[in-house]
Amino acid sequence: MNDGHHRTDIYPGLEVSIVLKHDQHTGRLTRGIVKDILTRSATHPHGIKVRLMDGQVGRVQKIETE
């Protein structure tokens, strides 16, 4: 699945769409490249939390590249 809920599917350099904290109510997605994985657990129901190369932090909603 490419929904961003499994930590094993996400790695630095991967292009993803995330939802930022202040966009959670609108569902607006922000696209970027993963710099760091912040969630320690193997899965998360709302998406794995990551930091993008530009410093933005949010939960992965969609993996853009394989």
ChimeraX attribute file (.defattr): number of C-alpha atoms within 10 A of each C-alpha:
attribute: neighborCount
match mode: 1-to-1
recipient: residues
	/A:1	8
	/A:2	15
	/A:3	16
	/A:4	24
	/A:5	22
	/A:6	17
	/A:7	20
	/A:8	10
	/A:9	16
	/A:10	21
	/A:11	14
	/A:12	14
	/A:13	14
	/A:14	16
	/A:15	19
	/A:16	25
	/A:17	22
	/A:18	31
	/A:19	24
	/A:20	18
	/A:21	12
	/A:22	10
	/A:23	13
	/A:24	13
	/A:25	9
	/A:26	8
	/A:27	13
	/A:28	12
	/A:29	18
	/A:30	18
	/A:31	16
	/A:32	19
	/A:33	19
	/A:34	25
	/A:35	19
	/A:36	17
	/A:37	17
	/A:38	14
	/A:39	14
	/A:40	10
	/A:41	9
	/A:42	11
	/A:43	15
	/A:44	16
	/A:45	8
	/A:46	13
	/A:47	20
	/A:48	26
	/A:49	24
	/A:50	25
	/A:51	20
	/A:52	24
	/A:53	14
	/A:54	10
	/A:55	12
	/A:56	16
	/A:57	21
	/A:58	23
	/A:59	26
	/A:60	29
	/A:61	22
	/A:62	19
	/A:63	19
	/A:64	14
	/A:65	9
	/A:66	9
